[in-house]
Amino acid sequence: MPSLVLSVRCAGLKKFLTSACVGLLLAACGTAVKPPAPVTDTSVPAAQPDNAPLPGQAVSQQIPPLPREFRAVWVSTVANIDWPSRRDLSSERQKQEILQILDQAAQMRMNAIVLQVRPAADAIYPSALEPWSEFLTGEQGRAPNPVYDPLQFWIEQAHERGMELHAWFNPFRARTASPKATQARNHISRAAAQVVRNYGDQQWMDPGEPLARQHTLNVIADVLRRYDVDGVHIDDYFYPYPVKNAQGTEVEFPDDAAWNRYLQSGGNLSRADWRRDNVNQLVRAIAEMVHQEKSWVKFGISPFGIGRPDRLPPGITGFSQYDKLYADVETWLANGWLDYLAPQLYWPIQQTPQAFKVLLDYWQRQNTQQRHIWPGLFTSKIDHSEKSWPADEILNQVDAARSMQAGGHIHFSMVSLAQNRKQIRQRLEQEKYLTPALVPATPWLENTNIAPPQLSLSPAGKIRVQLPDPANTRWLAVWKKTDQQWLFSYQPATQTEVSLYSPGPLRQITVIAVNRSGQESLPASLNF
């Protein structure tokens, strides 16, 4: 395909680029927007013959493909697992912890944060629908002091560092075990107590109640409309994990009221199928709403990692989410009701009854609509206990996902990386995430062309990038060609200048605009 190629033949500029004026270039590079983007120039083996294109030659045949891999981490707010570290932090201290988490993730060359914004029918952002979370301030309904919008801060700072921000919602949990705060008056357990059930030491919105499903849908829609999130994400808490009584018998979820109304209305499904249909209705409604509101936003689900018992590969056993959580994940995949599935594959590779590779292969084979399958990794199993996993387990799982062409993965959770347990953060950075990578494209979301950028030289000795369609451009992907190698980096599209610095004589710069669903423009190049 043709590309935009500009040939620079100015001898003075060429001398500037290849002579000893490295100090000037470094000084120019030092004027980058702070905090710096995480994506620094990194060597990538040349995929084509080591020669710069001639003026007018198709650069698309010369540059390597853009590196792609979903490298994400869950950031849990529930019980202060990841952020904030305590419930009594000032707003300034909360912000400092946000920046520390994002800087660590950026240094590792990760490209997505999956942030828990709704732990238990509450919010870590100002909301007219649900109260402020107790995990922020210690009191449900009390705003941070001084008041700020944590979600907006997370989004802005993540985007500055070249990372997507996916808003993670717990769909039905209303109250966690052993909460430390009383519920606010506008919490659903008080505002609509008729749809909330006590179960074990938690409270749960009954999925069989249409009002409960609609409330969750309204909450997600509110965030989607007000915030520039890149993804909407729900976890595995549909119907609750079963609890047992003192005799060791599983306690039935108390949904008799909703079930009896269903029967009286003429419903003829079995109770288990009815429960699965309740969950299916929510999943389908979220998918439709997300794509109607913002076509480029990805909808992802991270269910328990084992599927339907009647479909499992030989030798795989374990908890049945199909029968206990009423999560019919196979149906969601078959109908394309999601854009990515992140099954929680929280077992070692060699644990035969729940073998990591076998389960990943299972989910890939269910994926008839060709959605993304990005496994969840139990990185927090690396700790200082006797049952701790070695860091090599996670590193090997990253390799396994790559060998099976999964296209990415998500770590649970940030605390293990932040603490660098058994050097896991350092080893991922130095052994597995050697180069920057963009999130894989999701082309079924948008089928639109994105206009290529226009390049020119600025008086400051940088490449000025003009975007014909800035509103639809999220990232600028940059290839730099030296005599020895291709160098890849990317930056937010709001940063419209590209540094000329490279570790060797610069022969070519190619810039590609990448839209919000990850699709690429034609390349635009300057040759030196």
C-alpha positions as CSV (number, residue, x, y, z in Angstrom):
1,M,0.0,0.0,0.0
2,P,1.3,3.5,-0.6
3,S,2.6,5.6,2.2
4,L,3.5,9.2,2.8
5,V,7.2,9.7,2.3
6,L,9.1,12.9,2.6
7,S,12.8,13.0,1.6
8,V,15.1,15.4,3.5
9,R,18.1,16.2,1.4
10,C,19.5,19.1,3.4
11,A,23.2,18.4,3.8
12,G,23.4,20.6,6.9
13,L,20.5,18.7,8.6
14,K,22.1,15.4,7.7
15,K,25.3,16.5,9.2
16,F,23.4,17.7,12.3
17,L,21.9,14.2,12.6
18,T,25.0,12.2,12.1
19,S,27.8,14.3,13.6
20,A,28.9,14.9,17.2
21,C,25.9,17.2,18.1
22,V,24.5,14.5,20.4
23,G,24.5,16.9,23.3
24,L,22.1,19.2,21.5
25,L,19.8,16.2,20.7
26,L,19.9,15.1,24.3
27,A,19.0,18.6,25.4
28,A,16.1,18.6,23.0
29,C,15.0,15.2,24.2
30,G,15.0,16.5,27.8
31,T,12.2,18.9,27.0
32,A,9.7,16.1,26.8
33,V,6.4,16.4,28.7
34,K,6.8,15.3,32.3
35,P,6.3,12.8,33.7
36,P,7.9,11.0,30.8
37,A,6.1,8.5,28.7
38,P,7.0,4.9,29.5
39,V,7.8,4.0,25.9
40,T,11.5,4.6,25.2
41,D,13.4,3.8,22.1
42,T,14.3,0.1,22.2
43,S,16.1,-2.1,19.7
44,V,13.9,-4.3,17.5
45,P,15.6,-6.6,15.0
46,A,15.0,-5.3,11.5
47,A,12.4,-7.4,9.7
48,Q,13.5,-6.1,6.2
49,P,16.8,-5.5,4.4
50,D,18.9,-2.9,6.2
51,N,18.5,0.0,3.7
52,A,16.5,3.2,3.9
53,P,13.7,3.6,1.3
54,L,14.1,5.9,-1.7
55,P,11.9,9.0,-2.0
56,G,8.4,7.8,-3.0
57,Q,9.2,4.1,-2.1
58,A,6.5,2.3,-0.1
59,V,7.6,2.5,3.5
60,S,4.9,0.0,4.5
61,Q,7.1,-2.7,2.9
62,Q,10.1,-1.6,4.9
63,I,9.1,-1.0,8.5
64,P,8.4,-4.0,10.8
65,P,4.9,-4.6,12.1
66,L,4.0,-2.7,15.2
67,P,4.7,-4.7,18.4
68,R,1.4,-5.7,20.0
69,E,0.7,-7.4,23.4
70,F,-1.9,-6.7,26.1
71,R,0.3,-6.2,29.3
72,A,-2.1,-5.3,32.0
73,V,-2.5,-5.4,35.8
74,W,-5.5,-5.4,38.0
75,V,-5.5,-2.6,40.7
76,S,-7.8,-3.6,43.5
77,T,-9.5,-1.0,45.7
78,V,-11.5,-3.5,47.7
79,A,-10.0,-4.1,51.2
80,N,-7.2,-1.7,50.2
81,I,-5.4,-4.5,48.4
82,D,-3.5,-2.3,46.0
83,W,-4.8,1.3,46.3
84,P,-5.2,3.3,48.4
85,S,-2.9,1.5,50.8
86,R,-5.0,2.7,53.8
87,R,-8.4,4.3,54.3
88,D,-7.1,7.4,56.2
89,L,-4.8,8.9,53.5
90,S,-5.1,12.5,52.4
91,S,-5.9,13.3,48.8
92,E,-2.3,14.2,48.2
93,R,-1.0,11.0,49.5
94,Q,-3.6,9.0,47.5
95,K,-2.4,10.8,44.4
96,Q,1.2,10.1,45.2
97,E,0.4,6.4,45.4
98,I,-1.4,6.5,42.1
99,L,1.7,8.1,40.5
100,Q,4.0,5.5,42.1
101,I,1.9,2.6,40.7
102,L,1.7,4.1,37.3
103,D,5.4,4.9,37.2
104,Q,6.3,1.3,38.2
105,A,3.9,-0.1,35.5
106,A,5.3,2.3,32.9
107,Q,8.9,1.4,33.7
108,M,8.0,-2.2,33.1
109,R,6.5,-1.3,29.7
110,M,3.0,-2.3,30.6
111,N,0.2,-0.8,28.6
112,A,-3.0,-1.2,30.5
113,I,-4.4,-0.7,34.0
114,V,-7.6,-2.5,35.1
115,L,-8.8,-0.3,37.9
116,Q,-11.5,-1.4,40.4
117,V,-13.9,1.6,40.4
118,R,-16.9,-0.2,42.1
119,P,-15.9,-2.6,44.8
120,A,-19.3,-3.1,46.5
121,A,-22.1,-0.9,45.0
122,D,-20.0,2.1,45.8
123,A,-17.7,4.4,43.9
124,I,-14.1,5.7,43.8
125,Y,-15.4,8.7,41.9
126,P,-18.1,11.3,42.5
127,S,-21.4,9.7,41.6
128,A,-25.1,10.6,41.9
129,L,-26.0,6.9,41.8
130,E,-23.7,5.3,44.5
131,P,-21.9,6.6,47.5
132,W,-18.1,7.2,47.9
133,S,-16.4,4.0,48.8
134,E,-15.3,3.4,52.4
135,F,-12.0,2.1,51.0
136,L,-11.1,5.7,50.1
137,T,-11.8,7.5,53.4
138,G,-13.0,4.9,55.9
139,E,-16.6,6.1,55.8
140,Q,-19.0,5.2,53.0
141,G,-20.3,8.4,51.4
142,R,-17.5,10.6,52.6
143,A,-15.5,12.3,49.8
144,P,-11.7,12.5,49.8
145,N,-10.4,15.6,51.6
146,P,-9.7,17.9,49.8
147,V,-12.2,16.7,47.2
148,Y,-10.9,15.5,43.9
149,D,-11.9,12.9,41.3
150,P,-9.7,9.8,41.7
151,L,-10.9,8.2,38.5
152,Q,-10.3,11.2,36.4
153,F,-6.8,11.5,37.9
154,W,-6.1,7.8,37.1
155,I,-7.2,8.2,33.5
156,E,-5.2,11.4,32.8
157,Q,-2.0,10.0,34.4
158,A,-2.3,6.6,32.7
159,H,-2.8,8.1,29.3
160,E,0.2,10.4,29.8
161,R,2.3,7.3,30.4
162,G,1.1,5.5,27.3
163,M,-1.4,3.2,29.2
164,E,-5.0,2.4,28.7
165,L,-7.4,2.6,31.7
166,H,-10.1,0.0,32.0
167,A,-12.8,0.6,34.6
168,W,-13.5,-2.5,36.6
169,F,-17.0,-3.0,38.1
170,N,-18.1,-5.7,40.5
171,P,-21.5,-6.4,39.1
172,F,-23.6,-7.6,42.1
173,R,-21.7,-7.5,45.4
174,A,-23.3,-5.0,47.8
175,R,-21.3,-5.4,50.9
176,T,-18.0,-7.1,51.6
177,A,-17.2,-9.4,54.6
178,S,-16.5,-7.5,57.9
179,P,-16.9,-3.9,56.6
180,K,-15.6,-1.2,58.9
181,A,-18.2,1.4,58.0
182,T,-22.0,1.7,58.0
183,Q,-23.8,2.0,54.7
184,A,-24.7,5.5,53.4
185,R,-28.3,6.4,53.0
186,N,-28.0,6.3,49.2
187,H,-26.4,2.8,49.1
188,I,-28.6,0.3,47.4
189,S,-28.9,-1.8,50.5
190,R,-30.9,1.2,52.0
191,A,-32.3,2.9,48.9
192,A,-33.6,-0.3,47.4
193,A,-33.4,-2.9,50.2
194,Q,-35.9,-5.1,48.4
195,V,-33.3,-6.3,45.9
196,V,-30.5,-6.9,48.3
197,R,-29.9,-10.3,50.0
198,N,-27.9,-11.3,53.0
199,Y,-25.7,-14.2,52.1
200,G,-23.0,-15.5,54.5
201,D,-21.2,-12.5,55.8
202,Q,-21.8,-10.4,52.7
203,Q,-24.7,-8.7,51.0
204,W,-25.6,-9.3,47.4
205,M,-27.8,-7.6,44.8
206,D,-30.1,-10.3,43.6
207,P,-29.4,-11.0,39.8
208,G,-33.0,-12.2,39.5
209,E,-34.3,-8.7,40.3
210,P,-34.6,-6.5,37.2
211,L,-34.0,-3.4,39.3
212,A,-30.7,-4.8,40.5
213,R,-29.5,-5.5,36.9
214,Q,-30.7,-2.1,35.7
215,H,-28.9,-0.4,38.5
216,T,-25.6,-2.0,37.6
217,L,-26.2,-1.1,34.0
218,N,-26.9,2.5,34.9
219,V,-23.8,2.8,37.0
220,I,-21.6,1.5,34.1
221,A,-23.3,3.8,31.6
222,D,-22.7,6.8,33.9
223,V,-19.0,6.1,34.0
224,L,-18.8,5.5,30.3
225,R,-20.5,8.8,29.4
226,R,-18.5,10.9,31.8
227,Y,-15.0,9.4,31.6
228,D,-12.5,8.7,28.8
229,V,-12.1,5.1,29.7
230,D,-10.6,2.6,27.2
231,G,-12.4,-0.4,28.6
232,V,-15.3,-1.6,30.7
233,H,-14.5,-4.7,32.8
234,I,-16.5,-7.0,35.1
235,D,-15.1,-9.8,37.2
236,D,-16.4,-13.2,38.3
237,Y,-18.9,-12.1,41.0
238,F,-22.2,-12.9,39.5
239,Y,-24.1,-15.2,41.9
240,P,-21.9,-15.5,45.0
241,Y,-19.4,-18.2,45.6
242,P,-21.3,-20.8,47.8
243,V,-20.9,-20.6,51.6
244,K,-21.5,-23.5,53.9
245,N,-23.3,-23.8,57.2
246,A,-22.0,-25.3,60.4
247,Q,-22.9,-28.8,59.1
248,G,-20.8,-28.3,55.9
249,T,-23.8,-28.0,53.6
250,E,-23.9,-25.3,51.0
251,V,-26.4,-22.6,51.8
252,E,-28.9,-21.8,49.0
253,F,-28.9,-18.2,47.7
254,P,-32.1,-16.6,49.1
255,D,-33.8,-15.6,45.8
256,D,-37.2,-17.2,46.4
257,A,-39.1,-13.9,45.9
258,A,-37.6,-13.3,42.5
259,W,-37.9,-16.9,41.5
260,N,-41.6,-17.2,42.5
261,R,-42.4,-14.0,40.6
262,Y,-40.8,-15.5,37.5
263,L,-42.9,-18.7,37.8
264,Q,-46.1,-16.7,38.4
265,S,-45.3,-14.7,35.2
266,G,-45.3,-18.0,33.2
267,G,-41.6,-18.7,33.2
268,N,-40.7,-22.3,32.4
269,L,-36.9,-22.4,32.8
270,S,-35.4,-24.6,35.5
271,R,-34.1,-22.6,38.5
272,A,-30.5,-23.0,37.4
273,D,-31.2,-22.0,33.8
274,W,-33.2,-19.0,35.0
275,R,-30.3,-17.9,37.1
276,R,-27.9,-18.2,34.2
277,D,-30.4,-16.3,32.0
278,N,-30.4,-13.5,34.6
279,V,-26.6,-13.2,34.3
280,N,-26.8,-13.5,30.5
281,Q,-29.2,-10.6,30.4
282,L,-26.8,-8.3,32.2
283,V,-23.8,-9.4,30.1
284,R,-25.7,-8.9,26.8
285,A,-27.1,-5.5,28.0
286,I,-23.6,-4.2,29.0
287,A,-22.1,-5.2,25.7
288,E,-24.9,-3.5,23.7
289,M,-24.8,-0.4,25.8
290,V,-21.0,0.0,25.8
291,H,-20.8,-0.2,22.0
292,Q,-23.8,2.1,21.5
293,E,-22.4,4.7,23.7
294,K,-18.7,4.6,22.6
295,S,-18.0,2.2,19.8
296,W,-14.2,2.0,20.5
297,V,-14.5,1.0,24.2
298,K,-13.6,-2.6,24.9
299,F,-15.9,-4.7,27.1
300,G,-14.0,-7.4,29.0
301,I,-14.9,-10.1,31.5
302,S,-12.6,-12.0,33.9
303,P,-14.5,-15.1,34.9
304,F,-13.3,-18.1,37.0
305,G,-10.9,-20.1,34.8
306,I,-12.8,-23.5,34.5
307,G,-15.7,-23.8,32.1
308,R,-18.7,-26.0,31.8
309,P,-18.1,-29.5,33.2
310,D,-19.7,-31.2,30.2
311,R,-17.1,-29.6,27.8
312,L,-13.9,-29.8,29.8
313,P,-10.9,-31.6,28.4
314,P,-10.0,-35.0,29.8
315,G,-8.2,-34.7,33.2
316,I,-9.4,-31.2,34.0
317,T,-11.5,-31.0,37.2
318,G,-12.5,-28.3,39.6
319,F,-15.1,-25.8,40.7
320,S,-18.0,-25.3,38.3
321,Q,-18.8,-21.7,37.8
322,Y,-21.5,-22.8,35.3
323,D,-23.4,-24.6,38.1
324,K,-22.4,-22.5,41.1
325,L,-22.0,-18.9,39.9
326,Y,-24.4,-19.4,37.0
327,A,-21.9,-17.9,34.6
328,D,-22.3,-19.4,31.1
329,V,-19.1,-18.0,29.7
330,E,-19.2,-20.3,26.6
331,T,-22.4,-18.7,25.5
332,W,-21.0,-15.2,25.9
333,L,-18.1,-16.1,23.7
334,A,-20.3,-17.9,21.1
335,N,-22.5,-14.8,20.8
336,G,-19.7,-12.3,20.8
337,W,-21.0,-10.5,23.9
338,L,-17.5,-9.3,24.9
339,D,-14.4,-8.0,23.3
340,Y,-11.9,-9.8,25.5
341,L,-12.1,-12.7,27.9
342,A,-9.5,-12.8,30.8
343,P,-10.2,-16.2,32.4
344,Q,-8.5,-16.4,35.8
345,L,-6.0,-19.2,35.2
346,Y,-4.7,-19.2,38.7
347,W,-2.9,-22.5,38.7
348,P,0.6,-23.6,37.9
349,I,1.5,-25.0,34.5
350,Q,2.3,-28.4,36.0
351,Q,-0.9,-28.7,38.1
352,T,-2.6,-31.4,36.0
353,P,-6.2,-31.1,37.2
354,Q,-6.2,-27.3,36.3
355,A,-3.3,-27.2,33.8
356,F,-2.6,-23.7,32.6
357,K,-1.9,-24.5,29.0
358,V,-4.8,-27.0,28.7
359,L,-7.3,-24.5,30.1
360,L,-6.0,-21.7,27.9
361,D,-6.4,-23.9,24.9
362,Y,-9.9,-24.8,26.0
363,W,-11.0,-21.1,26.1
364,Q,-9.3,-20.5,22.7
365,R,-11.2,-23.3,21.2
366,Q,-14.5,-21.9,22.5
367,N,-13.7,-18.6,20.9
368,T,-15.6,-19.0,17.6
369,Q,-16.2,-15.2,17.3
370,Q,-12.4,-14.6,17.4
371,R,-12.4,-12.2,20.4
372,H,-9.3,-11.6,22.5
373,I,-8.4,-14.2,25.0
374,W,-6.0,-12.7,27.6
375,P,-5.5,-15.0,30.6
376,G,-5.3,-13.7,34.1
377,L,-2.1,-14.7,36.0
378,F,-2.0,-15.2,39.7
379,T,1.1,-13.1,40.2
380,S,0.2,-12.5,43.9
381,K,0.9,-16.1,44.6
382,I,4.5,-15.0,44.7
383,D,5.0,-14.0,48.4
384,H,7.1,-15.0,51.3
385,S,5.1,-17.9,52.6
386,E,6.0,-21.6,52.3
387,K,3.4,-22.0,49.6
388,S,4.7,-19.2,47.5
389,W,5.2,-19.7,43.8
390,P,8.6,-19.1,42.3
391,A,8.9,-16.1,40.0
392,D,9.7,-18.5,37.2
393,E,6.1,-19.8,37.3
394,I,4.7,-16.4,36.2
395,L,7.5,-15.9,33.7
396,N,6.8,-19.3,32.2
397,Q,3.1,-18.6,32.0
398,V,3.9,-15.4,30.0
399,D,6.0,-17.5,27.7
400,A,3.2,-20.1,27.4
401,A,0.6,-17.4,26.5
402,R,2.9,-16.1,23.9
403,S,3.7,-19.5,22.4
404,M,-0.1,-20.1,22.2
405,Q,-0.6,-16.7,20.5
406,A,-2.9,-15.4,23.2
407,G,-1.9,-11.8,22.5
408,G,-1.6,-10.7,26.1
409,H,-2.3,-11.3,29.8
410,I,-3.3,-9.6,33.0
411,H,-1.5,-9.8,36.4
412,F,-3.4,-10.1,39.7
413,S,-2.5,-7.9,41.3
414,M,-0.4,-4.7,41.5
415,V,0.8,-5.3,45.0
416,S,3.0,-8.2,44.0
417,L,4.6,-6.1,41.3
418,A,4.9,-3.0,43.5
419,Q,6.7,-5.0,46.2
420,N,8.8,-6.7,43.5
421,R,8.4,-10.0,45.3
422,K,11.2,-12.3,44.4
423,Q,12.3,-9.7,41.8
424,I,9.2,-10.4,39.7
425,R,8.8,-6.8,38.5
426,Q,12.5,-6.5,37.7
427,R,12.5,-9.8,35.9
428,L,9.4,-9.1,33.8
429,E,11.0,-5.8,32.7
430,Q,14.4,-7.2,32.0
431,E,13.4,-10.7,30.6
432,K,9.9,-10.5,29.1
433,Y,8.9,-6.9,28.4
434,L,12.1,-5.9,26.6
435,T,10.4,-3.6,24.1
436,P,7.3,-1.3,24.2
437,A,4.1,-2.8,22.8
438,L,0.7,-1.4,21.8
439,V,-2.5,-3.0,22.9
440,P,-3.7,-5.4,20.2
441,A,-6.3,-3.9,17.8
442,T,-9.9,-4.6,18.1
443,P,-11.0,-4.1,14.5
444,W,-14.6,-5.4,14.9
445,L,-15.4,-2.4,17.1
446,E,-14.8,0.3,14.4
447,N,-14.4,-0.2,10.7
448,T,-13.1,3.2,9.8
449,N,-10.0,4.5,8.2
450,I,-7.7,6.7,10.2
451,A,-5.9,9.4,8.3
452,P,-2.1,9.4,8.4
453,P,-0.2,12.1,10.1
454,Q,1.7,14.9,8.3
455,L,5.3,15.4,9.3
456,S,7.5,18.5,9.2
457,L,10.7,19.7,10.9
458,S,10.3,22.2,13.7
459,P,12.9,25.0,14.4
460,A,13.7,23.2,17.6
461,G,15.1,20.2,15.7
462,K,12.2,17.9,16.3
463,I,9.6,16.2,14.1
464,R,6.3,18.1,14.2
465,V,3.2,15.8,13.8
466,Q,0.0,17.2,12.4
467,L,-3.0,15.0,12.8
468,P,-5.9,15.3,10.4
469,D,-8.2,13.5,12.8
470,P,-6.9,14.3,16.3
471,A,-10.2,13.3,18.1
472,N,-9.9,9.8,16.8
473,T,-6.2,9.3,17.4
474,R,-5.0,7.8,20.7
475,W,-1.3,7.0,20.1
476,L,1.5,7.9,17.8
477,A,3.6,4.8,16.9
478,V,7.2,5.7,16.0
479,W,9.8,3.7,14.1
480,K,13.4,5.1,13.9
481,K,15.8,3.5,11.4
482,T,19.6,3.7,12.1
483,D,22.3,1.9,10.2
484,Q,22.0,-1.0,12.5
485,Q,18.5,-1.5,13.7
486,W,14.9,-0.4,13.9
487,L,13.9,1.4,17.2
488,F,10.2,1.4,18.3
489,S,8.4,3.7,20.7
490,Y,5.0,5.2,21.0
491,Q,3.5,8.2,22.7
492,P,0.1,9.8,23.4
493,A,-1.2,11.6,20.4
494,T,-1.5,14.8,22.5
495,Q,2.3,14.9,22.3
496,T,2.7,16.2,18.8
497,E,6.5,16.4,18.6
498,V,8.9,13.4,18.1
499,S,12.5,13.6,19.2
500,L,15.2,13.0,16.6
501,Y,17.5,11.4,19.1
502,S,18.7,7.9,18.3
503,P,21.8,6.0,19.5
504,G,23.2,5.9,16.0
505,P,23.0,7.8,12.7
506,L,19.3,8.3,12.0
507,R,18.2,7.3,8.5
508,Q,14.5,7.4,8.7
509,I,11.6,8.3,11.0
510,T,8.2,6.8,10.4
511,V,5.1,7.8,12.4
512,I,1.8,5.9,12.4
513,A,-1.4,7.2,13.9
514,V,-3.3,4.6,16.0
515,N,-6.9,5.2,16.8
516,R,-8.8,4.3,20.0
517,S,-9.6,0.8,18.9
518,G,-6.0,0.2,17.9
519,Q,-6.3,0.5,14.1
520,E,-3.3,2.0,12.2
521,S,-3.1,4.7,9.7
522,L,-0.8,4.5,6.7
523,P,2.8,5.4,7.7
524,A,4.3,8.9,7.2
525,S,8.1,9.1,6.9
526,L,11.0,11.4,6.8
527,N,14.2,10.1,5.2
528,F,17.6,11.5,6.2
